[in-house]
Amino acid sequence: MVGSVRRGCLLTVLLLLPLLVRGLRIQEYLYFQVLSPGDIRYIFTTTPAKDFGGVFSQRYDQIHLVPADPPEACGELSNGAFIQGQIALVERGGCSFLSKARIIQEHGGRAIIITDNASENDSFYVEMIQDNSGRTTDIPALFLLGRDGYMIQRSLEQHGLPWAVISIPVNVSSIPTFELRQPPWTFW
């Protein structure tokens, strides 16, 4: 029986290998931790854009996560000066993911986190793809669940804060399980 199980596993690997070589991959995640405000001091899960945007070439231990104004970031931003050198939190909708990333890049943002506009979404990650316009962007673009984005925004409003302080990216494999603070409203 052990031999047939091994052959079955080997056969599965051989069948999946061509798919992996062509680029089909298991869902990738990138994590960030909110350091302030303290009531949302959790580690949040994001997914990177599928076919546009850059990658994090360094870790930011304390950088501002600035909500865009207007939230959809489909045009000129009234708080663009605050986004320069920081990371923008943007809501989904109104224009393409790539358009949002380009606007944040034009304002000097280091990255963009696009949260779902469905605030009740606590489990469905949207696959962000480019818009076939031929444009590009160099900054990392990440997707955040709507419930997580809503809770971050709500906390900032309750505390009267213009931004959160975060660390990104966070290597969760190096954090002991008992120290891994995840949002209580999100199933991991």
C-alpha positions in Angstrom: 0.0 0.0 0.0 2.8 2.4 0.8 4.3 1.9 -2.6 1.0 2.7 -4.3 0.6 5.9 -2.2 4.1 7.0 -3.3 3.4 6.3 -6.9 0.1 8.2 -6.6 1.9 11.2 -5.1 4.6 11.1 -7.8 1.9 10.8 -10.5 0.1 13.9 -9.1 3.4 15.9 -9.0 4.2 14.9 -12.6 0.7 15.9 -13.8 1.0 19.3 -12.0 4.6 20.1 -13.0 3.7 21.4 -16.5 1.1 23.7 -15.0 3.6 25.1 -12.5 6.2 25.6 -15.2 3.7 27.6 -17.3 3.1 30.0 -14.4 0.0 28.6 -12.6 0.8 29.1 -9.0 -0.7 28.8 -5.6 -2.1 32.0 -4.2 0.7 34.2 -2.9 0.2 36.4 0.1 2.1 39.4 1.5 1.6 40.6 5.0 1.7 43.9 6.8 1.3 44.9 10.4 -0.4 47.9 11.8 1.7 49.4 14.6 -0.6 52.4 15.3 -3.5 52.9 16.2 -3.2 50.2 18.8 -6.8 48.9 18.6 -6.0 47.5 15.1 -2.5 46.3 15.9 -2.9 43.2 13.8 -1.1 41.4 10.9 -3.2 41.8 7.7 -3.0 39.6 4.6 -2.9 41.0 1.1 -2.4 39.5 -2.4 -0.2 41.2 -5.0 -1.5 42.2 -8.4 -1.2 39.4 -10.9 0.4 41.1 -13.9 1.4 44.6 -13.0 3.3 46.6 -10.4 6.6 46.2 -8.7 7.9 44.3 -5.7 9.1 45.4 -2.3 12.9 45.7 -2.5 13.1 46.6 1.2 11.2 46.3 4.4 9.6 49.4 5.8 9.5 49.2 9.6 7.5 52.3 10.2 5.8 53.9 7.2 2.5 55.7 6.9 -0.6 54.0 5.4 -2.5 57.0 4.1 -6.1 56.7 3.0 -6.5 58.4 -0.4 -8.9 61.4 -0.7 -11.0 60.8 -2.6 -11.0 57.1 -1.5 -11.2 55.6 -5.1 -8.2 57.6 -6.3 -9.3 57.8 -9.9 -8.2 61.4 -10.4 -6.5 64.2 -8.6 -6.0 63.6 -4.9 -6.6 66.3 -2.3 -4.1 64.7 0.0 -1.5 63.8 -2.6 1.3 65.6 -0.6 0.7 63.2 2.3 1.1 60.1 0.1 4.5 61.1 -1.2 7.1 58.6 0.2 4.3 56.6 1.9 1.8 53.8 1.1 -1.7 54.7 0.0 -4.9 52.9 1.1 -7.4 53.1 -1.8 -10.9 51.7 -2.3 -11.8 49.5 -5.2 -14.2 50.9 -7.9 -14.4 53.9 -10.3 -11.4 53.0 -12.5 -9.0 50.1 -13.1 -6.6 48.8 -10.5 -3.7 49.9 -12.8 -5.1 53.4 -13.1 -5.2 53.7 -9.3 -1.6 52.5 -9.0 -0.4 55.0 -11.6 -2.1 57.9 -9.8 -0.5 56.9 -6.5 2.9 56.5 -8.2 2.5 59.9 -9.8 2.0 61.3 -6.3 5.2 59.7 -5.1 3.7 56.8 -3.3 5.9 53.8 -2.6 3.1 51.3 -2.8 -0.7 51.0 -3.0 -3.0 48.8 -1.0 -6.4 48.5 -2.7 -9.2 47.4 -0.3 -12.4 45.9 -1.6 -15.3 48.3 -1.6 -17.6 45.6 -0.1 -17.0 46.2 3.6 -18.5 42.8 4.5 -16.0 40.9 2.4 -13.8 38.9 4.9 -12.7 36.0 2.7 -12.7 36.7 -1.1 -9.5 38.0 -2.6 -9.9 39.7 -6.0 -7.3 38.9 -8.7 -6.0 42.4 -9.8 -5.0 42.4 -13.4 -3.8 45.1 -15.8 -6.3 46.9 -18.0 -4.8 46.3 -21.4 -4.0 50.0 -21.9 -0.3 49.4 -22.5 0.5 51.4 -19.4 2.7 50.2 -16.5 3.5 51.1 -12.9 6.6 50.3 -10.9 5.1 50.4 -7.3 3.8 47.3 -5.6 0.0 46.9 -5.8 -1.7 44.8 -3.2 -5.4 43.8 -2.6 -6.9 43.9 0.9 -10.1 42.3 2.1 -13.0 44.8 2.4 -13.6 44.0 6.1 -9.9 44.7 6.9 -9.9 48.0 5.0 -13.2 49.0 6.6 -11.8 48.3 10.1 -8.6 50.2 9.4 -10.6 53.2 8.1 -13.0 53.1 11.0 -10.2 53.1 13.6 -8.5 56.1 11.9 -11.8 58.0 11.9 -12.5 57.1 15.6 -9.1 58.4 16.6 -9.1 61.4 14.3 -5.9 60.2 12.6 -4.9 61.0 9.0 -2.9 57.7 8.6 -1.9 54.4 10.3 1.7 53.4 10.9 2.6 50.0 9.5 5.5 47.6 8.8 5.5 46.0 5.4 6.3 43.3 4.3 6.2 41.1 7.4 7.6 37.6 7.4 4.9 35.7 9.4 7.0 32.5 9.3 9.5 34.1 11.7 6.8 35.1 14.3 6.0 32.6 17.0 2.4 31.5 16.7 1.4 32.9 20.2 2.6 36.4 19.0 0.9 36.3 15.7 -1.9 38.8 16.2 -4.5 38.5 13.4 -7.7 40.4 13.1 -10.4 38.6 15.1 -13.0 39.2 12.4 -11.0 37.4 9.7 -10.7 33.6 9.4 -7.1 32.5 8.7 
